[in-house]
Structure formats: structure tokens, C-alpha cells
């Protein structure tokens, strides 16, 4: 089993692409897996926290100010900027505006540290951004929802955010405790096996996340194509812009983790608070949004290699 998981870890980018293809090809399986998404995401978070460990995750607390700045910019400044732009162009009431503004308001994707690791970079900065961004979301989302209440019910979004924060705290705490009690010094072979198991979890999760996309491809392919273009530009565009900015600022160690978080957000958190009139198109966007997420390690690999240390 360890040998198999190690093989998966070595071919992680290919495994994630296969999971993405399965999401398109197996709509019935996607429907079966969809109700189990919260549990699967919690399991993924547990594996990530266990792999990193409390010592490495908390060892960068001295960088808390820079992480806080990143969260405020990514989750508050960017959505407010987008809101202003859509208002200026008279597009604020469109599903496009709702999708982009909510995406920018969301905290990091739970799997962002795993994607960072697949790219050959340290996952700890992305992990800290994910934890901090989720914890601060009840505060960072307030200006957006107060300025544009049609995006969602404030109370529902805050309750969902607090519930997510509590779930993450319990899951991460349990993972750190298990690592401390049972495997304080994780050997390289065991760490690689955990990486392989994490990649398998990501590949299965994406199938459930794309449950709404298969039927939409048959009924409204042009609509799917439009949302796919939006998802690709928003995700990869944010990643590239953030990466170039941080590299220009001389922050190479943080460039890749922060860029991955910038483009890959936990957008699904908002769906429970959206009005019914916007739910369907945004569900299609959520399915399309998985494509650049799962292609990040493949598409952005050469760009992000510029931040790798050279001998």
C-alpha cells in the first residue's frame, strides 16, 4: 500500500487531472459523492495538518503580520475593488459580478497547501493563510455584504463561516494531536505515502464538486463554455498577477503559496446564503472553477519554478 501511495505521490499532477476527467465522465458517481463532500474535505484537511505538523505550521507565526496583510488584501481589498469596477460598468446586478465578488471574498481553498506541495514549494505559508483567512472571514466579508446585501444573507454567511472555522479548528487540532502522540518524526517514506493519500482524496473530492456540471454540459453547453472562460481567467489571472507582484517585491518564498491561495478560494461556502435566482448559474461556475484548481499544478508549474531556490 505504501508503495502504491508513493507512486501516486510521484505522479500527483497526473492523478489530479484524472480525477478532473472522472468528474466530467462519471456524473452518476458525482451525484453519489456530493452529499459526502463536507466529510471528505474535513478528511483532506486532517491529512494536510497531519503531514505538516504543529511545529512546522506554527513555526512561521513571526510572519503573522505579512499573512494578515495578505488575507486583508485578498479577502477584503480585492472584492471591494471588483465591486467598484462592476458598479462603474453597470454590471453589479449580474451573475458574473456575484460569482467574481463572492469568489474574491472567500478564504483559501482547503487543498491549497497540497497544491503548493505538488508544485515543489513549502506548504506551510499556504496552510497558515488558509487557517487565518477562514478565521477572519466573518470580519473581512462584512464590508462586501453590507455594500451589496443582494449577494447573500449576512447572518447566514456569518453562521456558515463560524461553523467552518470551528470545524477547521477541531480537525486541525485533532491532526496535530495525532501527529504529536503517534508520529512525532515522520519519515520521508511515510510523508510521501501521506502525500499520495492526500492526492487520492483530492481526486475523489473533485468528482463530487462537479455534480452540477455534467448535466449542464448536455443542456446548456454554451453557458458552461462562458462560465469556464470566466473561471480560467479569474483563477489563473489572479495567480499570475499575485506571483509576479510578490516576485517583484523580492518575496520569492511566499510568492507561490500566496499566489495559489489568491486564485483558489473556498467559493462553495457562500452557496447556502445566495438567493434562489442566482443559485443555478453559480453552481455551474463552481463546477467550472474546479478545472483551473485541479490544473494549477500542471499549468503553473513552469511559471512557479522561477521561485525555486537555485544551487
C-alpha positions in Angstrom: 0.0 0.0 0.0 2.8 2.4 0.9 4.5 1.7 -2.5 1.2 2.4 -4.3 0.6 5.7 -2.4 4.2 6.7 -3.1 3.6 6.1 -6.8 0.5 8.3 -6.7 2.5 11.0 -4.9 5.2 10.9 -7.6 2.6 11.3 -10.3 0.4 13.7 -8.3 -0.3 16.2 -11.1 -1.5 13.4 -13.5 -3.7 11.9 -10.7 -5.4 15.2 -10.2 -6.1 15.6 -13.9 -7.5 12.0 -14.0 -9.8 13.0 -11.1 -10.9 16.0 -13.0 -11.7 13.9 -16.1 -13.6 11.5 -13.9 -15.8 14.4 -12.7 -16.8 15.0 -16.3 -17.2 11.4 -17.3 -19.0 10.0 -14.3 -22.0 12.2 -13.4 -23.8 9.4 -11.6 -20.8 8.9 -9.3 -20.6 12.7 -8.8 -24.2 12.6 -7.6 -23.4 9.8 -5.1 -20.4 11.6 -3.7 -21.9 15.1 -3.4 -23.6 14.6 0.0 -20.3 13.4 1.4 -18.3 16.4 0.4 -18.1 18.0 3.9 -16.7 14.9 5.4 -14.2 14.4 2.6 -13.0 18.0 2.8 -12.6 17.5 6.6 -10.6 14.4 5.9 -8.4 16.2 3.4 -7.7 19.0 6.0 -6.8 16.4 8.6 -4.3 14.7 6.2 -2.8 18.1 5.4 -2.4 19.2 9.0 -1.0 15.8 10.0 1.5 16.0 7.2 2.7 19.4 8.2 2.6 19.1 11.9 2.1 21.7 14.6 5.8 22.6 14.8 6.2 23.5 11.2 2.7 25.1 10.9 3.2 27.3 13.9 6.9 28.0 13.3 6.0 30.9 11.0 3.9 32.8 13.5 6.5 35.5 13.4 5.4 36.1 9.8 1.8 36.7 11.1 1.8 40.4 10.1 2.6 39.5 6.5 0.0 36.8 6.5 -2.6 39.2 7.9 -1.8 41.7 5.2 -2.2 39.0 2.6 -5.6 38.0 4.0 -6.9 41.6 4.1 -5.8 42.3 0.6 -7.1 39.0 -0.9 -10.4 38.8 1.0 -11.3 42.4 1.5 -9.5 44.8 -0.8 -9.8 42.7 -3.9 -13.6 42.1 -3.7 -14.3 45.7 -2.8 -12.2 46.7 -5.9 -14.2 44.3 -8.0 -17.4 45.6 -6.6 -16.4 49.1 -7.6 -15.5 48.1 -11.1 -18.7 46.2 -11.7 -20.7 49.2 -10.3 -18.8 51.5 -12.6 -19.7 49.4 -15.7 -23.3 48.9 -14.6 -22.9 45.2 -14.2 -23.3 44.9 -10.4 -26.7 43.0 -10.7 -25.3 40.3 -13.0 -24.5 36.7 -12.1 -20.9 37.4 -13.3 -20.5 40.1 -10.7 -21.9 37.9 -7.9 -19.5 35.0 -8.9 -16.4 37.1 -9.0 -17.1 39.2 -5.9 -18.0 36.1 -3.8 -15.0 34.2 -5.1 -12.7 37.0 -4.1 -14.4 37.3 -0.7 -13.8 33.6 0.1 -10.9 32.2 2.2 -8.4 29.8 0.8 -9.3 26.5 -0.7 -8.7 23.7 1.9 -6.5 21.9 -0.7 -4.3 25.0 -1.4 -1.4 23.7 0.7 -1.5 20.3 -1.1 -1.4 22.1 -4.5 1.6 24.2 -3.3 3.4 21.0 -2.2 2.7 19.4 -5.7 4.4 22.4 -7.2 7.6 21.7 -5.2 7.1 24.6 -2.7 6.7 24.6 1.1 3.0 24.2 2.0 3.2 25.9 5.4 2.6 29.5 4.2 -0.5 28.4 2.3 -1.7 26.4 5.3 -1.3 29.5 7.6 -3.2 31.7 5.1 -6.0 29.1 4.9 -6.3 29.0 8.7 -6.1 32.7 9.2 -8.3 33.6 6.2 -11.1 31.3 7.4 -10.9 32.6 11.0 -11.1 36.2 9.8 -13.7 35.7 7.2 -16.6 36.8 9.4 -14.9 40.2 9.6 -13.4 40.5 6.0 -16.8 39.7 4.4 -18.8 42.3 6.3 -18.0 45.3 4.0 -18.9 43.4 0.9 -22.2 42.1 2.2 -23.1 45.5 3.7 -22.4 47.3 0.4 -24.2 44.6 -1.6 -26.7 42.7 0.5 -28.3 41.1 -2.6 -25.2 38.7 -2.7 -26.4 36.9 0.4 -28.0 37.0 3.8 -25.4 38.4 6.2 -26.5 36.2 9.2 -26.4 33.0 7.2 -23.0 33.8 5.7 -21.6 34.6 9.2 -23.0 31.5 10.8 -21.7 29.3 7.9 -18.3 31.0 8.3 -18.2 30.5 12.1 -19.2 26.8 11.6 -16.4 26.3 9.1 -13.9 28.0 11.4 -14.9 25.7 14.3 -14.7 22.6 12.0 -11.3 23.6 10.9 -10.1 24.3 14.4 -11.3 20.9 15.7 -9.9 19.0 12.7 -6.5 20.7 12.7 -6.2 20.3 16.5 -7.0 16.6 16.2 -4.5 16.1 13.4 -1.8 18.0 15.3 -2.5 15.9 18.4 -2.3 12.6 16.5 1.0 13.7 14.9 2.4 14.6 18.3 1.2 11.4 20.1 1.9 8.8 17.4 4.4 10.0 14.8 6.4 12.9 16.1 9.2 12.3 13.5 7.5 11.5 10.2 9.9 9.6 8.0 10.3 10.6 4.4 8.7 7.4 3.1 5.7 7.8 5.4 5.4 11.5 4.4 5.3 10.5 0.7 2.6 8.0 1.4 0.5 10.6 3.2 1.0 12.9 0.1 -0.2 10.1 -2.1 -3.3 9.5 0.1 -4.0 13.3 0.1 -3.8 13.4 -3.7 -6.3 10.4 -4.0 -8.6 12.4 -1.7 -8.4 15.4 -3.9 -9.1 13.3 -7.0 -12.2 11.8 -5.4 -13.5 15.2 -4.0 -13.4 16.9 -7.4 -15.8 14.3 -8.7 -18.4 15.3 -6.2 -17.8 19.0 -6.7 -18.6 18.7 -10.4 -22.0 17.1 -9.9 -23.8 20.1 -11.4 -21.5 20.4 -14.4 -22.3 17.1 -16.2 -26.0 17.8 -16.7 -25.3 21.4 -17.6 -22.9 20.3 -20.4 -25.8 18.4 -22.1 -28.5 21.1 -21.5 -26.6 24.3 -21.9 -23.1 23.8 -23.3 -22.6 27.4 -24.4 -23.4 28.6 -20.9 -20.9 26.2 -19.5 -18.3 27.4 -22.0 -18.9 31.0 -20.9 -18.5 30.2 -17.2 -15.5 28.1 -17.9 -13.8 31.0 -19.6 -14.6 33.2 -16.6 -13.2 30.6 -14.2 -10.0 30.1 -16.1 -9.3 33.8 -16.4 -10.2 34.6 -12.8 -8.2 31.7 -11.3 -5.0 31.7 -13.4 -5.1 35.5 -13.8 -5.1 36.1 -10.1 -2.4 33.6 -9.6 -0.1 35.1 -12.2 -0.7 38.7 -11.1 -0.1 37.8 -7.4 3.0 35.8 -8.2 4.6 38.5 -10.4 3.9 41.1 -7.8 5.5 39.2 -5.0 8.5 38.2 -7.1 9.0 41.9 -8.0 8.8 42.7 -4.2 11.5 40.1 -3.6 9.3 37.8 -1.6 10.1 34.6 -3.5 9.5 32.2 -0.6 5.9 33.4 -0.2 5.2 34.1 -3.9 3.9 30.6 -4.8 1.9 29.8 -1.7 0.2 33.2 -1.7 -0.5 33.1 -5.5 -2.0 29.6 -5.2 -4.3 30.9 -2.4 -5.1 34.0 -4.4 -6.6 32.0 -7.3 -8.0 29.1 -5.4 -10.8 30.0 -3.0 -13.5 28.2 -0.9 -16.2 29.7 -3.1 -18.7 26.9 -2.2 -19.0 28.4 1.3 -21.3 31.1 0.0 -23.8 29.0 -1.9 -26.0 28.4 1.2 -26.7 32.1 1.5 -27.4 33.0 -2.1 -30.9 33.9 -3.3 -32.5 31.2 -5.4 -32.5 33.3 -8.6 -28.7 33.1 -8.7 -28.0 29.6 -7.4 -28.1 27.6 -10.6 -25.6 29.7 -12.7 -23.3 29.9 -9.7 -23.4 26.2 -9.2 -22.3 25.8 -12.8 -19.5 28.3 -12.1 -18.5 26.3 -9.0 -18.1 23.2 -11.2 -16.1 25.1 -13.8 -14.0 26.6 -11.1 -12.7 23.1 -10.2 -10.9 22.9 -13.6 -8.3 25.6 -13.0 -8.0 24.5 -9.4 -7.0 21.0 -10.4 -4.9 22.1 -13.4 -2.9 24.6 -11.3 -0.1 22.2 -10.5 0.2 21.3 -14.2 -0.4 24.7 -15.9 1.5 26.9 -13.5 4.4 24.6 -12.8 6.9 26.2 -15.1 6.0 29.7 -14.1 6.3 28.9 -10.4 9.6 27.2 -10.9 11.2 30.6 -11.2 10.7 30.9 -7.4 12.5 27.7 -6.6 16.0 28.2 -5.0 18.9 27.5 -7.3 22.1 25.9 -6.2 
